[in-house]
Amino acid sequence: MEIRNIAIIAHVDHGKTTLLDAILRQTGSVNAKEDRERIMDSNDLEQEKGITILAKNTSVIYKDTRINVVDTPGHADFGGEVERVLSMTDCTLLLIDAFDGPMPQTRFVLGKSLELGHKPILVINKVDRDGARPGFSVDKSFDLFSDLGANDEQLDFPIIYASAKEGWAVTDLKDAPGKDISPLLDMILKHVPKIVPKDEEPLQFQVTSLGYNDYVGRIAVGKIYAGKIKRGMDVTMCRTNGTNSNYKISKIFGFQGLQRVEQDEMGSGDIAAIAGIPDVFIGDTVCDLGKPFPLPAIKVEEPTVSMFFLVNNSPFAGKEGKFVTTSKLKERLERELETNVALRLEETEDKDRFKVLGRGELHLSVLIETMRREGYELNVSRPEVIIKKNENGDKLEPYENLVMDIPDAYSGTIIAELNRRKGEMTVMDAHASGMTRVEYIIPTRGIIGFRGFFISETRGEGSMSSLFLRYDKFKGEMPGRKNGALISMDTGETTAYALWKAQERGDLFLGPQISVYSGMIIGVHSRENDLEVNPVREKKLTNVRASGSDEAIRLVPHKKLSLEQAIEFLDDDELLEVTPASLRLRKKHLDPNMRKRSGK
């Protein structure tokens, strides 16, 4: 059976996973029980957030050809996943939204694909959307290919127009709407290079992702570049650090639809999962016994943002989580390093504090949320950018390309805020739909904490995305949060009466009958300074009542922060306490006297 290996790449929300749903349904690769929206997003967080976090493999059979498909993340923070899996494939489906056109992450993933020599198939998705501009998207895509230095063959890309949600594709817009997705599948068979078998050569299997099974242990997923891999065979594993070890393959799995299917042997060109090597890592090469021919190590972009993960030392520590000690926190972070190639871990002088480096706020917040659901308690600090120095000793900081679509009515306040955050506008393009496309080059520090402001100022109607651009000259001090915090001065349960008085001072983050402690942040102050309030005070009761003197207690609905919003809110002297049941903002120093001393 012939084999084709492809990856679906695109900016976040352009419809990669939905297109894969259509391919799986068209080829009969899912049953009624498995069929749902975004079939490949198996992770709970992926389903809730509506984004792909982990790259995933599947395989479909079409016209007696096995098509191995990899669904990749679209968000820049998970670029480490994209870089790994693209090396397994021979071609890419580049998905572009017919309304948005190419976005920042499109440039990143397409650049990686072109570097590998892929000749992408351009899929203009959502052509049935109101305001769709397929011609604009094709022109902008061609410009992007040119900017990235594509050669003549890569510039001569085939184009497919599709509606992944409706499950159809056509080669010419005159034929829209189409009947099914088969024109795209036919294009894959025609355009994607056939696998040239290398079964007689020495085995080379490179690991690109890892899984775990309670029965067989660690599972390594990757591509067989040469040779054959068989169940029970002895192999030599070549590690990226230059050392070799010998092992026996206990199980081999192929991919079929959503299932892993056990195999006796698999040949070159195929994507497989193997078990039996307990300490295998991403980038390692599995070879024939005694014939080590390692493949080049997989290169991944360096982190740009760091956060401190600390053992929870609040007055409520240990009440809601299962894992609260330093050893458990360290063990969990070290385990994450095995599969999360874009993550780094540094120990600090304080044994209860670890510095975790990642690709962005979302990259780190997904790790925090995952740990929280596993039963961990911890404190996390405000995200900070990683500063470097050049050969002259000058400080350098990361810059990002920020692209936004803003309703015309709100563009003024957004532009003013970005200018305050030391961004430089590069593009401003008004569209007839009433939206303005604005592009900025801005220090990563300027984006931290900006998303919440953007969503509230545009009333949720705007969209924004950013992509790491380069390290450049440090821009100096950056203005922080405009407003101070409302801080609890006492420990106990909040009362409606006390909150009724406190809400005059700003916006609250919690309601009545919630346990709080001294130094915990309960809201945002309407002014720039921090303010201590007593949210647990009870109303004094006497037997004297004057007519009409009792006022009705009316509480304004409080603002409940998500994990990402809470991280964005943090200032340098604050922490976020994360437990399986709660998110609590707090000051680093709970004692008010210590806060005053450190403030000086």
DAHUNOR-V379274 format. One line per field, one symbol per residue. phi: phi as a letter, one per 30 degrees, with the letter a starting at -180 (. if undefined). A space follows every 50 residues. Layout:
phi: ???
This chain:
phi: .dbbcbbcbadeicjdddddeddddecicbcddddadheddddedddddi bdccdbcbbbcbhibdcdccccdcdedcdeddedddddccabcccbddcd idcededdddedddedidcdcdcdciddddiebeddddddddddededid ddddddddbbcbbdddibbbdbddddddcaceedddddddcdeddddbdd dddbbcdcabbbbdccidcccacddaibbbdiddbcccdddjcbbcbcdc bbbccbiccccdbdabcdjdcbbbbjcdcdbdjdccbeeibdbddeddcb eddbbbbccbddbddcdidbcccbceddddddddddddccddcbbbdcdd dcbbcccbdlededdddddddeddjdcacbcddbddccbdddiddbbdcb cccbcbeedcddddddddddcidbdcbbbdbddjccdbbbcbeeedddid eddddddchiccbbabbecacbedcidcdcddcdcccdcbclcdcddddd ddddclcccbcdicdbbdjddcacddcdddbdbcdcdcddcbccbcdidd cddbcdedccddeddddddecdcbbcdcbecbbbdadecddddddddddd
